[in-house]
Amino acid sequence: MKIFFFRWRRLISLLIVSVCLVLLFAQWSFRLESEVHDRGQVGNAQEDRAPIAPQNVENHPDLPLVHQPGAIEAMKQHELLNPPAPVPAVPVKQSAMEELHLHPRVPPPKSNKDSSGPGEGGAGYTVNRDRLSKEEQDRYDKGWQDNAFNQYVSDLISVRRYVVDQREGECLTKEYQDSLPATSVIICFHNEAWSVLLRSVHSVIDNSPPQLLKEIILVDDFSDKPHLKEPLEEYMAPLKIVKIVRASRREGLIRARMLGARASSAEVLTFLDSHIECTKGWLEPLLDRIKTDKTNVVVPVIEVISDKDLNYHSAKAESIQVGGFDWDLIFHWHHPPERDRTRPGAPYSPIRTPTMAGGLFSISREFFRDLGYYDEGMEVWGGENLELSFKTWMCGGTLETIPCSHVGHIFRKRSPYKWESKFTSPLRRNTIRLAEVWLDDYKRFYYAKIGFQLGDYGDVSDRKQIRERLKCKSFKWYLDNIYPELFVPSNAVASGDIENLESAHCIDAPLKSKEDKTIIIGMWPCHRQGGNQFWLMSPSGEIRRENKCWDVGISPARVSLADCHGNRGNQEFKYLESGEIKHGERCLEMALDKQTLQVAFCSGSSRQQWKFSRKPFMPPESQQR
């Protein structure tokens, strides 16, 4: 039995070896025939040339070519002397980014270990324009003209530059709640500079925990710059988290943001401008406050990125400012009142702010919906930030600045864009809509500022219905509880222009000066049109316009305009029945040149006699509605 089994196993082994040999021979034959076939194809492809006939081939017409003597050598000679025609090279199409000489790919992020490049660490980078070639000078100038900031310098700085961690104190070790809600970041842009827009996007991605950043929605508000078309699509394609939404016409910031909100899907919406840089740890503090209470609307500390050299300027927690406004309904910054500076956990705890600038904030999608989103009856931009601020406070929410969240912003001194609107003044239209819905009887103070010229501000009935549905509080409640520091004109003890009795000159000063220089109050012929000559005197002795008060220097004792601080002192005056305006024991006096003001010893001179045109404040009856 064993011998039988052994013989069968030998037989099977021999059969397997035989089959393998047959297969190898067949494969070799197939390769040889293929080679001959391929050579034949080469020969056929050259029939339009004058070949050198291989020797002896014509004597054996029936013999396969490969078996004819010297055939292979002849074919080699034939191919050598008659090479195939060169195939025309197909040009490689440049990408849209390469055609415009833009960043061709996403660069690696920078770190504090790689801080040798321009602008690294958040430092500024200076270029001496005079040392540039004529061509480069033209690029330098065009960057300023198109963007109102130094695009030339921005293009030299990495779009993923490293910025030093701006957090300090308790913010560095603070722990946040588990399972924070994710956010959709919405960035609207119109003709934004390439490097600045990319830097904004990368700063969001590089400084946000992936689980908290659901998506970035880029809303193109009908840009016409070539780099914001196909090149932007190409660049953002590898960044799967970025979605580009394009408006089919110029919408303006308000409606463009609503396009982004509708295209988003996260529980929290975060709106950012397109010329910003987020820093490490910016997102978690914002989302933590919204998780604590969905009616919290939160704003990061907005720090200044220089428009000249892109230097990132840090802000200490103790110097954080909050938002306010005046009766022209224009947003402005001011120092927080004492009650907020001494809040529990100061200076790193959230701080209440009466209003927000509007460019950068996070809000619960649900609460945003309850508030009626933005008023899409507003045009372009302006006023939407105050509208959202007022209704947040008056309709059950809280508006806060978060000291542990830092985002840099390029503040421009002018807008580089042209706005087209069927309305003469979109900003005025917006603020009138705002006043009609939210200011109650206090709207008359704003209307007095614009001469009660309301014009066409559209239908606001649906916005009023939102306020009624939410049972929102009155504007008086807002002033009493949220912004008691705002001076109410009806409380003025005197108002109007202030005329010197010796001349037909009135006290005059602009609210702003060039290059942020001190505004010196002077004299100008009375024009009776308000404006730079309109003043209010508060019960506490401030003589003011908007948030600016008369301020007496020490030496010389000139009178200038400064932010109202509410502490009396060098901003306190008394208006006497005699017509004198006293500061302490001295009197306000027109100088001999009739152009400047000073505080001098009281002498009873006519140059120290003054008259307010109205007392107390009240819009002329012809202008009251």
C-alpha positions as CSV (number, residue, x, y, z in Angstrom):
1,M,0.0,0.0,0.0
2,K,2.8,2.4,0.9
3,I,4.7,1.5,-2.4
4,F,1.5,2.2,-4.4
5,F,1.0,5.6,-2.7
6,F,4.7,6.6,-3.3
7,R,4.5,5.7,-7.0
8,W,1.3,7.8,-7.5
9,R,2.9,10.8,-5.8
10,R,6.0,10.6,-8.1
11,L,3.7,10.5,-11.1
12,I,1.7,13.5,-10.0
13,S,5.0,15.5,-9.5
14,L,6.2,14.6,-13.0
15,L,2.9,15.8,-14.5
16,I,3.1,19.1,-12.7
17,V,6.7,19.7,-13.9
18,S,5.7,18.9,-17.5
19,V,2.7,21.3,-17.4
20,C,5.0,24.1,-16.1
21,L,7.5,23.5,-18.9
22,V,4.8,23.6,-21.5
23,L,3.4,26.9,-20.1
24,L,6.9,28.5,-20.1
25,F,7.5,27.5,-23.7
26,A,4.1,28.9,-24.8
27,Q,4.8,32.2,-23.0
28,W,8.3,32.5,-24.7
29,S,6.7,31.8,-28.1
30,F,4.0,34.4,-27.5
31,R,6.6,37.1,-26.6
32,L,8.7,36.4,-29.7
33,E,5.7,36.6,-32.0
34,S,4.6,39.9,-30.3
35,E,8.0,41.4,-30.8
36,V,8.0,40.5,-34.5
37,H,4.4,41.8,-34.8
38,D,5.4,45.1,-33.2
39,R,8.4,45.5,-35.5
40,G,6.1,44.9,-38.4
41,Q,3.8,47.6,-37.2
42,V,6.8,50.0,-37.1
43,G,7.7,49.1,-40.6
44,N,4.1,49.7,-41.9
45,A,4.1,53.1,-40.2
46,Q,7.0,54.2,-42.3
47,E,5.6,53.3,-45.7
48,D,5.5,57.0,-46.7
49,R,9.3,57.1,-46.4
50,A,12.0,55.7,-48.8
51,P,13.1,52.5,-47.0
52,I,16.4,50.7,-47.7
53,A,15.2,47.2,-48.7
54,P,16.5,44.4,-46.5
55,Q,18.9,42.0,-48.3
56,N,17.4,38.7,-49.5
57,V,13.9,39.5,-48.3
58,E,12.6,39.7,-51.9
59,N,14.0,36.2,-52.6
60,H,11.8,34.5,-50.0
61,P,8.3,36.0,-50.3
62,D,6.6,33.1,-48.6
63,L,9.1,32.9,-45.7
64,P,8.1,34.5,-42.4
65,L,10.1,37.8,-42.0
66,V,11.7,36.7,-38.8
67,H,13.1,33.5,-40.4
68,Q,14.7,35.3,-43.4
69,P,18.5,35.6,-43.1
70,G,19.6,39.0,-41.9
71,A,16.1,40.3,-41.5
72,I,16.3,41.5,-38.0
73,E,19.6,43.3,-38.7
74,A,18.1,44.9,-41.7
75,M,15.1,46.1,-39.7
76,K,17.3,47.6,-37.1
77,Q,19.2,49.5,-39.8
78,H,15.9,50.6,-41.3
79,E,14.6,52.0,-38.0
80,L,17.9,53.7,-37.3
81,L,17.9,55.6,-40.6
82,N,14.2,56.2,-40.5
83,P,13.2,57.2,-37.0
84,P,9.5,57.8,-36.3
85,A,8.3,61.4,-36.6
86,P,8.5,63.2,-33.3
87,V,5.1,63.5,-31.5
88,P,4.3,67.2,-31.0
89,A,4.6,68.1,-27.3
90,V,1.2,68.9,-25.7
91,P,1.6,72.2,-23.7
92,V,0.9,71.8,-20.0
93,K,-1.9,74.2,-19.1
94,Q,-1.1,76.5,-16.3
95,S,-3.5,76.7,-13.4
96,A,-5.5,79.9,-13.0
97,M,-3.4,80.7,-9.9
98,E,-0.1,80.3,-11.8
99,E,-1.3,82.5,-14.6
100,L,-1.9,85.3,-12.1
101,H,1.4,84.6,-10.2
102,L,-0.5,83.7,-7.0
103,H,0.4,81.3,-4.3
104,P,0.1,78.0,-6.2
105,R,-0.5,75.8,-3.2
106,V,-1.4,75.8,0.5
107,P,1.9,76.5,2.4
108,P,2.8,74.8,5.6
109,P,1.9,76.6,8.8
110,K,4.6,78.7,10.6
111,S,5.5,78.3,14.2
112,N,7.5,80.1,16.8
113,K,10.5,78.0,15.8
114,D,10.3,79.3,12.2
115,S,10.0,83.0,12.8
116,S,12.7,84.4,10.5
117,G,10.4,85.5,7.6
118,P,8.8,88.9,7.1
119,G,6.0,89.6,9.6
120,E,6.6,86.5,11.7
121,G,5.4,86.6,15.3
122,G,3.0,89.3,14.3
123,A,5.8,91.8,13.7
124,G,5.4,94.6,11.2
125,Y,7.5,94.6,8.0
126,T,8.7,97.8,6.4
127,V,9.4,98.4,2.7
128,N,11.2,101.6,1.6
129,R,9.2,102.6,-1.4
130,D,11.9,104.9,-2.7
131,R,14.3,102.0,-3.1
132,L,11.9,100.0,-5.3
133,S,12.1,100.0,-9.1
134,K,9.5,102.0,-11.0
135,E,7.5,98.9,-11.8
136,E,7.5,97.8,-8.1
137,Q,6.6,101.4,-7.0
138,D,3.5,101.2,-9.3
139,R,2.6,97.8,-7.6
140,Y,3.1,99.4,-4.2
141,D,0.9,102.4,-5.0
142,K,-1.8,100.3,-6.6
143,G,-2.0,98.0,-3.6
144,W,-2.8,101.1,-1.4
145,Q,-5.3,102.5,-3.9
146,D,-7.2,99.2,-4.3
147,N,-7.3,98.2,-0.7
148,A,-6.7,101.2,1.6
149,F,-3.9,99.1,3.2
150,N,-0.4,98.1,2.2
151,Q,-1.1,95.1,0.0
152,Y,2.6,95.1,-1.2
153,V,3.8,94.3,2.3
154,S,1.0,91.8,2.9
155,D,2.1,89.9,-0.2
156,L,5.6,89.5,1.2
157,I,4.3,88.0,4.5
158,S,3.3,84.3,4.7
159,V,-0.4,83.7,4.5
160,R,0.1,81.3,7.4
161,R,2.4,83.5,9.5
162,Y,2.8,82.7,13.1
163,V,1.3,85.3,15.5
164,V,2.4,85.2,19.2
165,D,-0.3,83.9,21.6
166,Q,-2.2,87.0,22.7
167,R,-3.7,85.4,25.8
168,E,-2.5,86.3,29.3
169,G,-3.1,85.5,32.9
170,E,-5.9,83.2,33.7
171,C,-6.8,82.9,30.0
172,L,-3.7,80.7,29.5
173,T,-4.9,78.0,31.9
174,K,-8.7,78.4,31.8
175,E,-10.6,75.2,31.1
176,Y,-13.8,75.2,29.1
177,Q,-16.9,73.0,29.2
178,D,-16.9,69.6,27.4
179,S,-18.8,69.1,24.2
180,L,-18.8,72.7,23.1
181,P,-21.1,73.4,20.0
182,A,-19.4,73.6,16.6
183,T,-19.6,76.8,14.6
184,S,-19.9,77.8,11.0
185,V,-17.5,80.7,10.3
186,I,-19.0,83.2,7.7
187,I,-16.6,85.5,5.9
188,C,-18.0,88.0,3.4
189,F,-15.7,89.7,0.9
190,H,-15.8,92.0,-2.1
191,N,-12.6,92.4,-4.2
192,E,-10.4,91.5,-1.2
193,A,-6.7,91.3,-1.6
194,W,-5.5,87.7,-2.2
195,S,-2.9,87.4,0.6
196,V,-5.1,89.1,3.2
197,L,-8.1,86.8,2.4
198,L,-6.0,83.7,2.5
199,R,-4.4,84.8,5.7
200,S,-7.8,85.3,7.3
201,V,-8.9,81.8,6.3
202,H,-5.7,80.0,7.4
203,S,-5.7,81.8,10.7
204,V,-9.2,80.4,11.4
205,I,-8.3,76.9,10.5
206,D,-4.8,76.9,12.1
207,N,-6.1,78.3,15.5
208,S,-9.4,76.4,15.8
209,P,-9.9,72.9,17.3
210,P,-11.1,70.8,14.3
211,Q,-14.1,69.4,16.2
212,L,-15.3,72.9,16.8
213,L,-15.0,74.3,13.3
214,K,-17.6,72.7,11.1
215,E,-17.1,74.8,8.0
216,I,-15.9,78.1,6.7
217,I,-18.4,79.8,4.3
218,L,-16.8,82.4,2.0
219,V,-19.4,84.7,0.6
220,D,-18.2,86.5,-2.6
221,D,-20.3,89.7,-2.8
222,F,-20.1,90.0,-6.6
223,S,-16.3,90.6,-6.8
224,D,-14.9,91.4,-10.2
225,K,-11.2,90.8,-9.5
226,P,-9.8,87.8,-11.5
227,H,-7.9,86.3,-8.5
228,L,-11.2,85.8,-6.7
229,K,-12.7,83.6,-9.5
230,E,-11.2,80.3,-10.6
231,P,-7.9,80.9,-8.7
232,L,-9.7,81.1,-5.4
233,E,-11.7,77.9,-6.3
234,E,-8.4,76.1,-7.1
235,Y,-6.7,77.2,-3.9
236,M,-9.5,76.3,-1.6
237,A,-10.3,73.0,-3.2
238,P,-7.9,71.0,-1.0
239,L,-9.3,72.7,2.1
240,K,-12.4,70.6,2.2
241,I,-13.8,72.6,5.1
242,V,-14.1,75.8,3.0
243,K,-17.3,76.4,0.9
244,I,-17.6,79.3,-1.5
245,V,-20.9,81.0,-2.0
246,R,-21.2,83.6,-4.8
247,A,-23.8,86.4,-4.9
248,S,-25.3,87.0,-8.4
249,R,-25.4,90.7,-7.8
250,R,-23.9,93.2,-5.4
251,E,-25.8,92.6,-2.1
252,G,-23.8,94.6,0.5
253,L,-22.6,93.2,3.9
254,I,-26.1,92.7,5.5
255,R,-27.7,90.6,2.8
256,A,-24.4,88.8,1.9
257,R,-24.1,87.6,5.5
258,M,-27.6,86.3,5.3
259,L,-26.6,84.3,2.2
260,G,-23.8,82.8,4.3
261,A,-26.1,82.1,7.2
262,R,-28.5,80.2,4.9
263,A,-25.7,78.1,3.4
264,S,-24.3,77.2,6.8
265,S,-25.3,74.3,9.0
266,A,-23.7,74.6,12.5
267,E,-25.4,75.4,15.7
268,V,-23.4,78.6,16.2
269,L,-22.7,81.2,13.6
270,T,-19.5,83.2,13.7
271,F,-19.2,86.3,11.5
272,L,-15.8,87.6,10.6
273,D,-14.4,90.3,8.3
274,S,-12.1,89.3,5.4
275,H,-9.0,91.1,6.7
276,I,-8.5,89.5,10.1
277,E,-6.1,87.1,11.9
278,C,-7.4,84.8,14.5
279,T,-5.0,83.8,17.2
280,K,-4.4,80.8,19.4
281,G,-7.4,80.0,21.7
282,W,-9.7,82.5,20.1
283,L,-12.7,80.2,19.5
284,E,-13.2,78.2,22.7
285,P,-14.1,81.1,25.0
286,L,-16.8,82.3,22.6
287,L,-18.4,79.0,22.2
288,D,-18.2,78.4,26.0
289,R,-20.3,81.4,26.7
290,I,-23.0,80.4,24.1
291,K,-23.1,76.9,25.6
292,T,-23.7,78.5,29.0
293,D,-26.6,80.5,27.6
294,K,-27.7,80.6,24.0
295,T,-28.9,84.2,24.4
296,N,-25.3,85.3,25.0
297,V,-24.0,87.2,21.9
298,V,-20.2,87.3,22.2
299,V,-17.5,89.5,20.7
300,P,-13.7,88.8,20.8
301,V,-11.2,91.4,21.8
302,I,-10.6,93.2,18.4
303,E,-6.9,94.1,18.1
304,V,-5.4,96.4,15.6
305,I,-3.3,95.1,12.6
306,S,-1.5,98.1,11.1
307,D,-2.6,99.1,7.7
308,K,0.9,100.2,6.9
309,D,3.2,97.3,8.0
310,L,0.8,94.6,9.3
311,N,2.2,94.8,12.8
312,Y,-0.2,93.0,15.2
313,H,-0.8,95.3,18.2
314,S,-1.7,93.5,21.4
315,A,-4.3,94.7,23.8
316,K,-4.0,94.1,27.6
317,A,-7.1,93.0,29.4
318,E,-7.0,96.1,31.6
319,S,-7.2,98.3,28.5
320,I,-10.1,96.6,26.8
321,Q,-12.7,99.0,25.5
322,V,-16.5,98.4,25.0
323,G,-18.9,99.7,22.4
324,G,-21.2,102.7,22.6
325,F,-22.9,105.2,20.4
326,D,-24.1,108.8,20.2
327,W,-27.2,110.4,19.0
328,D,-26.0,110.4,15.5
329,L,-26.4,106.6,15.8
330,I,-22.7,106.0,15.0
331,F,-20.8,103.3,16.9
332,H,-17.8,104.3,18.9
333,W,-15.4,102.8,21.4
334,H,-15.1,103.9,25.0
335,H,-13.6,102.8,28.3
336,P,-15.9,100.6,30.4
337,P,-17.5,102.3,33.5
338,E,-16.3,101.6,37.0
339,R,-19.0,99.1,37.8
340,D,-17.8,96.9,34.9
341,R,-14.1,97.4,35.6
342,T,-14.7,96.0,39.1
343,R,-16.9,93.0,38.0
344,P,-16.2,89.6,39.6
345,G,-13.3,87.9,37.9
346,A,-12.0,91.1,36.2
347,P,-10.1,91.7,34.1
348,Y,-10.4,88.2,32.4
349,S,-14.1,87.6,32.9
350,P,-16.7,88.5,30.2
351,I,-17.5,92.2,30.2
352,R,-20.9,93.7,29.2
353,T,-20.8,96.0,26.2
354,P,-23.8,98.3,25.2
355,T,-23.1,97.8,21.5
356,M,-20.7,96.0,19.2
357,A,-18.8,97.1,16.2
358,G,-20.5,94.3,14.2
359,G,-17.6,92.9,12.2
360,L,-16.7,90.0,14.4
361,F,-19.1,88.1,16.7
362,S,-20.6,84.7,17.5
363,I,-24.3,84.0,18.0
364,S,-26.6,81.0,18.5
365,R,-28.4,80.2,15.2
366,E,-31.6,79.7,17.2
367,F,-31.3,83.0,19.0
368,F,-30.4,84.8,15.8
369,R,-33.5,83.4,14.2
370,D,-35.7,84.4,17.2
371,L,-34.4,88.0,16.9
372,G,-35.4,88.1,13.2
373,Y,-31.8,87.8,11.8
374,Y,-30.6,91.0,10.2
375,D,-33.1,93.6,8.8
376,E,-32.7,92.9,5.1
377,G,-34.5,96.1,4.4
378,M,-31.3,97.8,5.2
379,E,-28.9,98.7,2.4
380,V,-25.2,97.9,2.0
381,W,-23.9,98.2,5.5
382,G,-24.1,100.5,8.6
383,G,-26.7,100.5,11.4
384,E,-27.1,96.7,11.4
385,N,-24.6,96.4,14.3
386,L,-26.6,98.8,16.5
387,E,-29.9,97.2,15.5
388,L,-28.6,93.7,16.6
389,S,-27.1,95.2,19.8
390,F,-30.3,96.9,20.8
391,K,-32.6,94.0,20.2
392,T,-30.1,91.6,21.9
393,W,-30.3,93.6,25.1
394,M,-34.0,94.6,24.9
395,C,-35.3,91.1,23.9
396,G,-33.7,89.0,26.6
397,G,-30.1,88.5,25.5
398,T,-26.7,89.7,26.7
399,L,-23.9,91.2,24.7
400,E,-20.4,90.6,25.9
401,T,-16.8,91.1,25.0
402,I,-14.7,88.1,25.9
403,P,-11.2,89.1,27.1
404,C,-9.7,85.6,26.5
405,S,-10.6,85.7,22.8
406,H,-8.3,87.7,20.5
407,V,-8.7,88.5,16.8
408,G,-6.7,91.0,14.9
409,H,-8.3,93.3,12.3
410,I,-6.9,95.7,9.7
411,F,-8.6,99.0,10.4
412,R,-8.7,101.1,7.3
413,K,-9.0,104.9,7.2
414,R,-11.3,104.8,4.2
415,S,-13.4,102.4,2.3
416,P,-11.8,101.4,-1.0
417,Y,-15.1,100.2,-2.5
418,K,-17.8,102.0,-4.5
419,W,-21.3,101.3,-3.4
420,E,-24.2,101.5,-5.8
421,S,-27.6,102.0,-4.2
422,K,-30.9,103.5,-5.4
423,F,-30.9,105.5,-2.2
424,T,-28.8,108.7,-1.8
425,S,-27.6,107.7,1.7
426,P,-27.9,104.0,2.5
427,L,-26.5,104.6,6.0
428,R,-29.1,107.2,6.8
429,R,-31.9,105.0,5.5
430,N,-30.6,102.2,7.8
431,T,-30.3,104.3,10.9
432,I,-33.8,105.7,10.4
433,R,-35.2,102.2,10.1
434,L,-33.3,101.4,13.3
435,A,-34.7,104.4,15.1
436,E,-38.3,103.8,14.0
437,V,-38.3,100.3,15.4
438,W,-36.2,100.5,18.5
439,L,-35.7,104.0,19.9
440,D,-39.3,104.9,20.8
441,D,-39.6,108.6,21.6
442,Y,-35.9,109.0,21.8
443,K,-35.7,108.9,18.0
444,R,-36.4,112.6,18.0
445,F,-32.8,113.3,19.2
446,Y,-31.4,111.5,16.1
447,Y,-34.0,113.2,13.8
448,A,-32.9,116.6,15.2
449,K,-29.4,115.7,14.1
450,I,-30.5,115.1,10.5
451,G,-32.9,118.0,10.3
452,F,-35.9,115.7,10.4
453,Q,-35.2,114.8,6.7
454,L,-36.3,111.2,6.9
455,G,-36.9,110.4,3.2
456,D,-37.9,106.9,2.0
457,Y,-36.8,104.4,4.7
458,G,-39.2,101.6,3.5
459,D,-41.7,99.5,5.4
460,V,-40.7,98.5,9.0
461,S,-44.0,97.0,10.1
462,D,-42.6,93.5,10.0
463,R,-39.6,94.5,12.2
464,K,-42.0,96.1,14.7
465,Q,-44.0,92.9,14.8
466,I,-40.9,91.0,15.8
467,R,-40.4,93.4,18.7
468,E,-44.0,93.0,19.8
469,R,-43.9,89.2,19.5
470,L,-40.8,88.9,21.7
471,K,-42.2,91.4,24.2
472,C,-39.0,93.4,24.2
473,K,-38.3,96.1,26.7
474,S,-38.4,99.8,26.1
475,F,-35.5,101.9,25.0
476,K,-35.7,103.8,28.3
477,W,-35.0,100.5,30.0
478,Y,-31.9,100.1,27.8
479,L,-30.6,103.5,28.7
480,D,-31.3,103.1,32.4
481,N,-29.9,99.6,32.8
482,I,-27.4,99.0,30.0
483,Y,-26.0,102.4,29.0
484,P,-26.7,105.0,31.7
485,E,-23.5,106.7,30.7
486,L,-25.1,108.0,27.5
487,F,-26.0,111.6,27.8
488,V,-29.6,112.3,26.9
489,P,-30.0,115.7,25.2
490,S,-33.3,116.3,27.0
491,N,-31.4,116.6,30.2
492,A,-29.3,119.5,28.9
493,V,-29.3,122.7,30.9
494,A,-28.3,124.7,27.8
495,S,-27.8,123.9,24.1
496,G,-27.1,125.3,20.7
497,D,-24.3,127.5,19.4
498,I,-22.3,129.6,21.9
499,E,-21.7,133.1,20.7
500,N,-19.2,135.6,22.1
501,L,-20.9,138.9,22.8
502,E,-18.0,141.0,21.6
503,S,-18.0,139.5,18.1
504,A,-20.3,137.6,15.8
505,H,-18.1,134.5,16.3
506,C,-19.2,131.2,17.8
507,I,-17.2,128.4,19.5
508,D,-16.4,125.9,16.7
509,A,-14.6,122.5,16.6
510,P,-14.7,119.4,14.4
511,L,-15.2,116.0,16.1
512,K,-12.2,114.5,14.3
513,S,-8.8,115.7,13.3
514,K,-6.3,114.5,10.7
515,E,-3.7,112.0,12.0
516,D,-5.4,111.8,15.4
517,K,-4.0,115.0,16.6
518,T,-5.6,116.9,19.5
519,I,-8.7,118.9,18.5
520,I,-8.2,122.5,19.7
521,I,-11.5,124.4,20.1
522,G,-11.5,127.8,18.4
523,M,-13.7,130.5,17.1
524,W,-15.5,130.9,13.7
525,P,-18.1,133.3,12.3
526,C,-21.5,132.0,13.5
527,H,-23.4,130.2,10.8
528,R,-26.5,129.1,12.8
529,Q,-26.5,125.6,11.2
530,G,-25.5,123.5,14.1
531,G,-22.8,121.0,13.1
532,N,-19.4,122.0,14.4
533,Q,-21.0,124.8,16.4
534,F,-23.7,122.8,18.2
535,W,-23.1,122.2,21.9
536,L,-24.9,120.7,24.9
537,M,-24.3,121.4,28.6
538,S,-25.0,118.6,30.9
539,P,-26.3,118.9,34.5
540,S,-22.8,117.8,35.7
541,G,-21.1,120.7,33.9
542,E,-19.9,119.0,30.8
543,I,-20.0,121.0,27.5
544,R,-20.1,118.4,24.9
545,R,-21.0,117.1,21.5
546,E,-21.5,113.3,21.1
547,N,-18.9,111.6,23.3
548,K,-16.5,114.5,23.2
549,C,-16.2,117.1,26.0
550,W,-14.4,120.3,26.5
551,D,-11.1,119.6,28.3
552,V,-8.8,122.2,29.8
553,G,-5.1,121.7,29.6
554,I,-2.6,122.7,32.4
555,S,-0.2,124.8,30.4
556,P,-1.2,126.5,28.3
557,A,-4.7,126.6,29.5
558,R,-6.2,125.9,26.1
559,V,-9.5,124.2,25.6
560,S,-9.6,121.1,23.5
561,L,-12.0,118.2,22.8
562,A,-11.4,114.9,24.5
563,D,-13.4,111.8,25.3
564,C,-15.8,112.5,28.1
565,H,-14.7,110.7,31.2
566,G,-17.5,111.7,33.6
567,N,-15.2,112.6,36.5
568,R,-15.7,116.4,36.3
569,G,-12.3,117.9,37.1
570,N,-10.8,119.4,33.9
571,Q,-14.1,118.8,32.1
572,E,-16.4,120.7,34.5
573,F,-17.8,124.2,33.6
574,K,-20.5,126.5,35.0
575,Y,-22.7,128.7,32.9
576,L,-23.6,131.8,34.9
577,E,-26.5,134.2,34.4
578,S,-23.9,136.9,33.9
579,G,-22.9,135.1,30.7
580,E,-19.6,133.9,32.0
581,I,-18.5,130.3,31.5
582,K,-16.3,129.4,34.5
583,H,-13.9,126.6,34.9
584,G,-13.0,126.6,38.6
585,E,-12.1,130.2,39.5
586,R,-11.2,131.2,35.9
587,C,-13.3,132.2,33.0
588,L,-13.5,131.1,29.3
589,E,-12.1,133.9,27.1
590,M,-11.8,134.6,23.4
591,A,-8.2,135.5,22.6
592,L,-7.4,138.8,20.9
593,D,-6.9,137.1,17.6
594,K,-10.6,136.1,17.8
595,Q,-9.6,132.6,16.6
596,T,-8.6,130.8,19.8
597,L,-10.0,130.1,23.3
598,Q,-8.3,130.2,26.6
599,V,-9.1,130.1,30.3
600,A,-8.0,133.2,32.1
601,F,-8.6,135.2,35.3
602,C,-12.1,136.5,35.4
603,S,-12.1,140.2,34.4
604,G,-15.7,141.0,33.3
605,S,-14.4,141.7,29.8
606,S,-16.8,141.3,26.9
607,R,-14.4,138.7,25.5
608,Q,-15.6,136.6,28.5
609,Q,-19.3,137.0,27.8
610,W,-21.2,134.2,26.1
611,K,-24.7,133.3,25.0
612,F,-26.2,129.8,24.4
613,S,-28.8,130.1,21.6
614,R,-31.3,127.7,23.4
615,K,-31.9,126.8,26.9
616,P,-32.8,124.1,27.6
617,F,-32.4,121.7,24.7
618,M,-35.5,121.3,22.5
619,P,-35.7,120.8,18.7
620,P,-37.4,123.8,17.1
621,E,-41.2,123.3,17.0
622,S,-41.1,123.4,13.2
623,Q,-39.0,120.3,13.2
624,Q,-40.9,118.2,15.7
625,R,-43.1,115.4,14.3
